[in-house]
Amino acid sequence: MGLLSSINAFLKALFGSSKSKKEEVPSKQKLTLSELKSWISTKEKESLSLLEKKWSIRAQELQNQIQKINEAITALKSAKPRLPELYNQNKALADGNRNTYVNACEIFLKTLDLNFPIDGLPYFEKNFEEAFTKFMAENERAFAITKEFFTEESVYLKDLLQELYNLLTKLKSDLSEAKLNELVKVKQLYESLSLLMDQKALLTSELAQIEQKIKTIESEFSEISNKLSKINESSEMVRLKELEKEIEEKSKKLKDLELEIYSLFSDIDAPLRKLAWQKPEYKGFIESYVNSPISSVLHDSDFKFESVLIALRIAIESNGIVVGDKKRTKILTTISSFLNDHYLQDWAAKYSQLKTEADNLKKQLQGFEALSQIQSLEKKKEELDKLKVNLQKKKEKIQKKIEKIETESLFSQLSEGLAQLGISLAPEAKAEVNPQN
């Protein structure tokens, strides 16, 4: 039993250890975005260093193969036909297609420029394959016809071209081993994402500045409102409001007097104009009263207009100026209103007195410091309000720009690209992309 237990323990330890080793999967290296730039740079240098060593060998192989192909092209150019009789019957067809194929080969080889920096190798490989595929597809017929007449040389040339393509396959393997294509893709994705992040950060900073300005404006606006509230509650402001009320009352009385005189003059406007036509000596005087009755009454210190009104009454009563019965009565009543009890003198006196009182009150109003303070503060409030509106518009535009910056897709592609290189992004990388979240 002791021996059996020892064997069981040994087997358990053996298989248990194997299982444990099998379950040990190396975890991927996790990087933040801020660490990724340095990592990409290091890996890119390592990849390029590896490729440089391989490319020195591969470039020589390509150069040698291109030399062989050029020699084969020269041989094909001077090749003798396989069947001279058939060739002589189809000389134009044979030579035409041979020249077409040879020229195409030479043009294709010229596209294979081997002098480029090592980081240009992926582009060389891509262009190489595209050029070869295009060359083969476009010259398939020319090769087939050339082969019928110059079989040995044309087949040999095609075999050399196939060997050249096989070197491309090796080049693909070199790139795959160095993972340069994957690194280039990751680098491009990282740079694109970084650019968007920088744009977003710049806009976010600008947005924060605008929001701070808006807060400052709102604070100033509140301070001004408090100052205005205190001024409005002061004893000086109480007196100022009383003055404004008195001015308003005087202004209303002045307006009533103006409407009264306008109304009376509108009744006699037409007959006055007729009188001006009949009596030229009254024309200038009448036009002045008709066009500016208030100013004319106030400046007619001797009230000479009363003589015009008397002349108008005589003309109407004697039918020198003919008007309808209804209008006649109204016009004569209006003239009597003007002439009776010195109406014009009384009106002018009342108007002048009210105007003087109103002007004096306005002068008193201008002497109040509170009024100038209110005007200044109200103007400042208006300016702040306009500034706030403009800032709000700018804020909305920036917010829309930020909303349009979409980083999710690039972040996802970057994560997938890094996974192919055995790297994963750390959880905090997401916060680096969207710091406000």
C-alpha positions in Angstrom: 0.0 0.0 0.0 2.8 2.3 0.7 4.3 1.9 -2.7 0.8 2.3 -4.4 0.2 5.5 -2.5 3.5 6.8 -3.5 2.8 6.0 -7.2 -0.7 7.7 -7.0 0.8 10.7 -5.3 3.4 10.9 -8.0 0.9 10.6 -10.8 -1.4 13.2 -9.2 1.4 15.6 -8.8 2.5 15.0 -12.4 -0.9 15.4 -14.1 -1.9 18.2 -11.6 1.2 20.1 -12.6 0.5 19.6 -16.3 -3.0 20.9 -15.9 -1.8 23.9 -14.0 0.8 24.7 -16.7 -1.9 24.2 -19.4 -4.2 26.7 -17.7 -1.5 29.3 -17.4 -2.3 31.7 -20.3 0.0 34.7 -20.6 -2.1 37.8 -20.1 -2.0 40.7 -22.6 -0.1 43.8 -21.8 -2.4 46.6 -20.9 -1.6 50.2 -21.9 -3.2 53.6 -21.4 -3.4 55.9 -24.3 -0.7 58.1 -22.8 1.6 55.1 -22.8 0.6 53.9 -26.3 2.6 56.6 -28.2 5.9 55.5 -26.7 5.0 51.8 -27.1 4.2 52.3 -30.8 7.5 54.2 -31.4 9.5 51.4 -29.6 7.8 48.6 -31.5 8.1 50.4 -34.8 11.8 50.7 -34.3 12.1 47.0 -33.4 10.0 46.1 -36.4 12.0 48.2 -38.8 15.2 46.9 -37.5 14.1 43.4 -38.1 12.9 44.2 -41.6 16.1 46.0 -42.4 18.1 42.8 -41.8 15.6 40.8 -43.9 15.3 43.4 -46.6 19.0 43.6 -47.2 18.8 39.9 -48.3 15.4 40.2 -50.0 16.4 43.2 -52.0 19.5 41.4 -53.4 17.3 38.4 -54.3 14.9 40.8 -56.2 17.8 42.6 -57.9 19.2 39.3 -59.1 15.9 38.1 -60.3 15.2 41.3 -62.1 18.6 40.9 -63.8 17.7 37.4 -65.0 14.3 38.7 -66.3 16.1 41.5 -68.3 18.4 38.9 -69.8 15.4 36.7 -70.7 13.7 39.7 -72.3 16.7 40.3 -74.4 16.7 36.7 -75.4 13.1 36.8 -76.4 13.6 39.9 -78.5 16.1 38.1 -80.7 14.6 34.6 -80.4 14.1 32.5 -83.6 10.6 31.2 -84.3 9.8 27.6 -83.4 8.1 27.1 -86.8 9.6 29.4 -89.4 7.0 28.6 -92.0 4.1 29.4 -89.6 6.0 32.5 -88.5 6.5 33.8 -92.0 2.8 33.4 -92.7 1.9 35.3 -89.5 4.9 37.6 -89.1 3.0 40.8 -88.2 0.9 38.9 -85.6 3.9 37.2 -84.0 6.2 40.2 -83.9 3.4 42.6 -82.8 2.5 40.5 -79.8 6.1 39.7 -78.9 6.9 43.5 -78.9 3.7 44.1 -76.9 4.7 41.5 -74.3 8.3 42.6 -74.1 7.4 46.3 -73.7 4.9 45.4 -71.0 7.6 43.4 -69.1 10.0 46.3 -69.3 7.4 48.8 -68.1 6.5 46.5 -65.2 10.1 46.1 -64.1 10.6 49.9 -64.1 7.8 50.2 -61.5 9.9 48.1 -59.1 12.1 50.8 -57.6 14.1 49.2 -54.8 15.5 52.4 -53.4 13.2 53.6 -50.6 13.4 54.0 -46.8 12.6 50.9 -44.8 9.3 52.2 -43.5 8.2 52.4 -47.2 8.3 48.6 -47.5 4.6 48.0 -46.9 3.8 50.4 -49.7 6.4 48.8 -52.0 4.8 45.3 -51.3 1.3 46.6 -52.0 2.3 48.4 -55.2 4.4 45.4 -56.3 1.4 43.0 -56.1 -1.0 45.5 -57.7 1.4 46.1 -60.6 2.1 42.3 -61.1 -1.6 41.4 -61.1 -2.4 44.1 -63.6 0.5 43.2 -65.8 -0.5 39.5 -65.9 -4.1 40.2 -66.6 -3.5 42.8 -69.4 -0.9 40.7 -71.2 -2.4 37.2 -71.1 -3.3 37.3 -74.8 0.0 38.8 -75.9 1.8 36.0 -74.0 -0.3 33.2 -75.4 0.3 34.3 -79.0 4.0 34.9 -78.4 4.3 31.4 -76.8 3.0 29.9 -80.1 5.9 31.3 -82.0 8.7 31.6 -79.4 7.8 28.9 -76.9 11.1 28.2 -75.1 12.1 31.9 -74.5 8.6 33.1 -73.6 7.9 30.2 -71.2 11.3 30.7 -69.5 10.5 34.4 -69.1 7.1 33.7 -67.5 8.7 31.2 -65.1 11.2 33.9 -64.1 8.3 36.3 -63.5 6.6 33.7 -61.4 9.8 33.3 -59.3 9.8 37.1 -58.9 6.2 36.9 -57.6 7.3 34.1 -55.2 9.8 36.6 -53.7 6.9 38.9 -53.1 5.3 36.0 -51.1 8.5 35.9 -49.0 8.3 39.6 -48.6 4.8 39.3 -47.3 6.0 36.7 -44.8 8.7 39.1 -43.6 6.2 41.9 -43.1 3.8 39.5 -41.3 6.6 38.4 -39.0 7.6 42.0 -38.2 4.0 43.0 -38.0 4.8 46.4 -39.5 1.5 46.6 -41.4 -0.4 46.1 -38.1 1.8 48.6 -36.4 1.3 51.2 -39.2 -2.5 50.7 -39.0 -2.4 51.1 -35.2 -0.2 54.2 -35.5 -2.6 55.8 -38.0 -5.6 54.9 -35.8 -3.9 56.3 -32.7 -2.9 59.5 -34.5 -6.4 60.0 -35.8 -7.9 59.4 -32.4 -5.4 61.7 -30.8 -6.3 64.4 -33.3 -9.9 64.1 -32.4 -9.1 64.1 -28.7 -7.0 67.3 -29.1 -9.8 69.0 -31.0 -12.3 67.9 -28.3 -10.0 69.0 -25.5 -9.5 72.4 -27.2 -13.3 72.9 -27.7 -14.0 71.7 -24.2 -11.5 74.2 -22.8 -13.1 77.0 -24.9 -16.5 75.9 -23.7 -15.4 76.1 -20.1 -14.0 79.6 -20.6 -17.3 80.8 -22.2 -19.3 79.2 -19.3 -17.1 81.0 -16.8 -17.7 84.3 -18.7 -21.4 83.7 -18.6 -21.3 83.1 -14.8 -19.3 86.3 -14.4 -21.9 88.2 -16.4 -24.7 86.7 -14.4 -23.0 87.7 -11.2 -22.5 91.3 -12.5 -26.1 91.4 -13.6 -27.2 90.4 -10.2 -25.1 93.1 -8.5 -26.5 95.7 -10.8 -30.1 94.6 -10.1 -29.4 94.9 -6.3 -27.9 98.4 -6.8 -31.0 99.4 -8.8 -33.3 98.0 -6.1 -31.5 100.0 -3.4 -31.7 103.2 -5.5 -35.4 102.7 -6.2 -36.1 102.4 -2.5 -34.1 105.6 -1.6 -35.8 108.9 -0.5 -34.3 110.6 -3.4 -36.0 108.1 -5.8 -39.3 108.7 -4.1 -39.0 112.5 -4.8 -37.8 111.7 -8.4 -40.9 109.6 -9.0 -43.1 112.4 -7.7 -41.4 114.8 -10.2 -41.9 112.3 -13.0 -45.6 112.1 -12.1 -45.9 115.9 -12.1 -44.2 116.1 -15.5 -46.5 113.4 -16.8 -49.5 115.4 -15.7 -48.2 118.6 -17.2 -47.4 116.8 -20.4 -51.0 115.5 -20.6 -52.5 118.9 -20.1 -50.2 120.3 -22.8 -51.3 117.5 -25.1 -54.9 118.3 -24.4 -54.4 121.9 -25.2 -52.7 121.0 -28.5 -55.5 118.7 -29.5 -58.0 121.4 -28.7 -56.3 124.0 -30.9 -55.8 121.5 -33.7 -59.5 120.5 -33.6 -60.6 124.2 -33.9 -58.3 125.0 -36.7 -59.3 121.8 -38.6 -62.9 123.2 -38.7 -61.8 126.4 -40.4 -58.9 125.1 -42.5 -60.8 125.1 -45.8 -62.4 128.5 -45.6 -59.1 130.0 -44.3 -57.4 128.8 -47.5 -60.1 130.3 -49.6 -59.7 133.6 -47.8 -56.0 133.5 -48.4 -56.7 133.1 -52.1 -59.2 136.0 -52.1 -57.1 138.3 -49.9 -53.4 138.0 -50.9 -52.4 140.3 -48.0 -53.4 137.6 -45.6 -51.9 134.7 -47.5 -48.5 134.4 -45.6 -50.2 134.9 -42.2 -52.9 132.3 -42.9 -50.5 129.7 -44.2 -48.4 130.1 -41.1 -51.4 129.4 -38.8 -52.8 126.6 -41.0 -49.4 124.7 -41.1 -48.2 125.4 -37.6 -51.1 126.6 -35.4 -49.4 126.2 -32.0 -46.2 128.0 -32.9 -48.1 130.7 -34.7 -50.4 131.4 -31.7 -47.5 131.5 -29.3 -45.5 133.9 -31.5 -48.5 136.2 -32.4 -48.0 138.5 -29.5 -50.6 141.1 -30.7 -53.0 138.3 -31.8 -53.4 139.9 -35.2 -55.0 136.6 -36.3 -58.2 137.8 -34.7 -58.5 140.4 -37.5 -58.2 137.5 -40.0 -60.9 135.6 -38.2 -63.2 138.7 -38.3 -62.6 139.0 -42.1 -63.4 135.3 -42.5 -66.6 135.7 -40.6 -67.7 138.7 -42.7 -66.8 136.8 -45.9 -68.9 133.8 -44.9 -71.9 135.8 -43.6 -71.9 137.9 -46.8 -71.5 134.7 -48.9 -68.1 136.0 -50.2 -67.0 132.4 -49.2 -69.8 129.9 -49.8 -70.1 126.8 -47.6 -72.9 124.4 -46.9 -75.5 125.2 -44.3 -74.3 122.6 -41.8 -70.6 123.6 -42.2 -71.5 127.2 -42.2 -73.0 127.0 -38.7 -70.1 125.0 -37.4 -67.5 127.3 -38.9 -69.2 130.4 -37.5 -69.4 128.8 -34.1 -65.7 128.0 -34.2 -64.8 131.5 -35.2 -66.9 132.8 -32.3 -65.1 130.5 -30.0 -61.8 132.0 -31.1 -63.0 135.6 -30.8 -65.1 135.4 -27.6 -63.5 136.0 -24.3 -60.0 136.3 -25.7 -59.6 132.6 -26.4 -56.3 132.8 -28.2 -54.7 134.9 -25.5 -56.0 132.6 -22.7 -54.9 129.5 -24.6 -51.4 130.9 -25.3 -51.0 131.9 -21.6 -52.1 128.5 -20.3 -49.9 126.7 -22.8 -46.8 128.8 -22.1 -47.3 128.5 -18.3 -47.7 124.7 -18.5 -44.7 124.4 -20.8 -42.5 126.5 -18.5 -43.6 124.5 -15.4 -42.9 121.2 -17.3 -39.5 122.4 -18.4 -38.6 123.6 -14.9 -39.6 120.1 -13.5 -37.4 118.4 -16.1 -34.5 120.6 -15.1 -35.0 119.5 -11.5 -35.2 115.9 -12.6 -31.8 116.2 -14.4 -30.3 117.3 -11.1 -31.0 114.0 -9.4 -27.9 111.9 -9.2 -30.0 108.8 -8.8 -31.4 109.3 -12.3 -28.0 109.3 -13.9 -27.0 106.3 -11.8 -30.1 104.4 -13.0 -29.5 105.3 -16.6 -25.8 104.2 -16.3 -26.8 100.9 -14.6 -29.6 100.1 -17.0 -27.2 100.7 -20.0 -24.7 98.4 -18.4 -27.4 95.7 -17.9 -28.4 96.0 -21.6 -24.7 95.6 -22.6 -24.3 92.6 -20.4 -27.5 91.1 -21.7 -26.3 91.4 -25.3 -22.9 90.0 -24.4 -24.6 87.0 -22.6 -26.8 86.3 -25.7 -23.7 86.2 -27.9 -21.9 84.0 -25.6 -24.8 81.6 -25.3 -24.9 81.3 -29.1 -21.1 80.6 -29.2 -21.7 78.0 -26.4 -24.4 76.2 -28.4 -22.1 76.1 -31.5 -19.2 74.7 -29.6 -21.5 72.1 -27.9 -22.7 71.0 -31.4 -19.1 70.7 -32.6 -18.2 68.6 -29.6 -21.2 66.3 -30.1 -20.1 65.8 -33.7 -16.7 64.5 -32.7 -17.2 60.7 -32.7 -14.4 58.7 -31.1 -16.1 55.4 -30.3 -15.5 53.9 -33.7 -11.8 54.8 -33.8 -11.3 53.6 -30.2 -12.9 50.3 -31.1 -10.8 49.9 -34.2 -7.7 50.8 -32.2 -8.5 48.2 -29.6 -9.0 45.5 -32.3 -5.7 46.5 -34.0 -3.8 46.3 -30.7 -5.3 42.9 -29.9 -3.6 41.6 -33.0 -0.3 42.7 -31.5 -1.1 41.1 -28.2 -1.9 44.4 -26.4 -5.1 45.6 -24.8 -6.1 49.0 -23.6 -6.3 49.6 -19.9 -9.8 50.4 -18.5 -8.7 54.0 -17.8 -8.0 54.5 -21.6 -11.8 55.0 -22.1 -11.7 57.9 -19.6 -8.8 59.4 -21.5 -10.9 59.6 -24.6 -13.9 61.1 -22.8 -12.5 62.9 -19.8 -15.8 64.7 -19.0 -17.5 61.3 -18.5 
